[in-house]
Amino acid sequence: MADFFEARDRERELSEQTAEIAERIATTEDQVAVIFNAVADSHPERADALRGHAQAAREFAVHERREAQRLRTTTDPSSAPTDASGSPKA
């Protein structure tokens, strides 16, 4: 049973690390969107395409934040095996 709890703890640790990376990616994508918008302001001939890229970056940032949230909520401690009374098995 100790192996189960060690594996569960490792899963939680890796999920948290992955969630942190997803949040960093989201922050980077937000920064990319700001840059694309700034370049669009100085290049009106390409503004529509650049603003489209900015919007795509913002959408990906939202996706990554949702993924980070999912990773943090799917590692539920109640998933441990229990006995007939509902207590965690030793």
C-alpha positions as CSV (number, residue, x, y, z in Angstrom):
1,M,0.0,0.0,0.0
2,A,2.9,2.3,0.6
3,D,3.7,2.2,-3.1
4,F,0.2,3.5,-3.9
5,F,0.6,6.5,-1.6
6,E,4.1,7.2,-2.9
7,A,2.8,7.1,-6.5
8,R,-0.1,9.3,-5.6
9,D,2.2,11.8,-3.9
10,R,4.5,11.8,-7.0
11,E,1.5,12.3,-9.3
12,R,0.4,15.3,-7.3
13,E,3.9,16.7,-7.3
14,L,4.2,16.3,-11.1
15,S,0.7,17.7,-11.7
16,E,1.6,20.8,-9.7
17,Q,4.9,21.2,-11.6
18,T,3.0,20.9,-14.9
19,A,0.4,23.4,-13.7
20,E,3.1,25.9,-12.8
21,I,4.6,25.5,-16.3
22,A,1.2,26.0,-17.9
23,E,0.8,29.2,-16.0
24,R,4.2,30.4,-17.1
25,I,3.3,29.6,-20.7
26,A,0.1,31.6,-20.3
27,T,2.0,34.6,-19.0
28,T,4.4,34.4,-21.9
29,E,1.5,34.2,-24.4
30,D,-0.1,37.3,-22.8
31,Q,3.3,39.1,-23.3
32,V,3.4,37.9,-26.9
33,A,-0.1,39.3,-27.5
34,V,1.0,42.7,-26.2
35,I,4.0,42.7,-28.5
36,F,1.9,41.7,-31.5
37,N,-0.5,44.5,-30.7
38,A,2.3,47.0,-30.4
39,V,3.8,45.9,-33.7
40,A,0.4,46.1,-35.3
41,D,0.1,49.8,-34.2
42,S,3.4,50.6,-36.0
43,H,2.6,48.5,-39.2
44,P,-0.9,49.3,-40.3
45,E,-0.5,47.4,-43.5
46,R,-0.2,44.2,-41.5
47,A,-2.3,45.2,-38.5
48,D,-5.2,42.8,-39.1
49,A,-2.9,39.8,-39.3
50,L,-0.8,40.8,-36.3
51,R,-3.9,41.5,-34.2
52,G,-5.1,38.0,-35.2
53,H,-1.9,36.5,-33.9
54,A,-2.3,38.6,-30.7
55,Q,-5.9,37.2,-30.2
56,A,-4.6,33.6,-30.8
57,A,-1.9,34.1,-28.2
58,R,-4.5,35.4,-25.7
59,E,-6.8,32.4,-26.4
60,F,-3.9,30.0,-25.9
61,A,-3.1,31.8,-22.6
62,V,-6.7,31.1,-21.5
63,H,-6.4,27.5,-22.5
64,E,-3.2,27.1,-20.5
65,R,-4.7,28.6,-17.4
66,R,-7.7,26.3,-17.7
67,E,-5.3,23.4,-18.0
68,A,-3.4,24.5,-14.9
69,Q,-6.7,24.6,-13.0
70,R,-7.7,21.2,-14.2
71,L,-4.4,19.7,-13.2
72,R,-4.8,21.2,-9.7
73,T,-8.3,19.9,-9.2
74,T,-8.0,16.4,-10.7
75,T,-5.5,15.2,-8.1
76,D,-8.1,14.6,-5.4
77,P,-6.9,13.1,-2.1
78,S,-10.3,11.3,-1.9
79,S,-9.1,8.9,-4.7
80,A,-7.1,6.8,-2.2
81,P,-8.3,3.3,-1.7
82,T,-10.7,2.9,1.3
83,D,-11.9,0.0,3.4
84,A,-15.6,-0.8,3.9
85,S,-16.0,2.0,6.4
86,G,-14.6,4.6,4.0
87,S,-11.4,5.0,6.0
88,P,-8.1,5.0,4.0
89,K,-6.5,1.6,3.8
90,A,-3.2,1.4,5.6
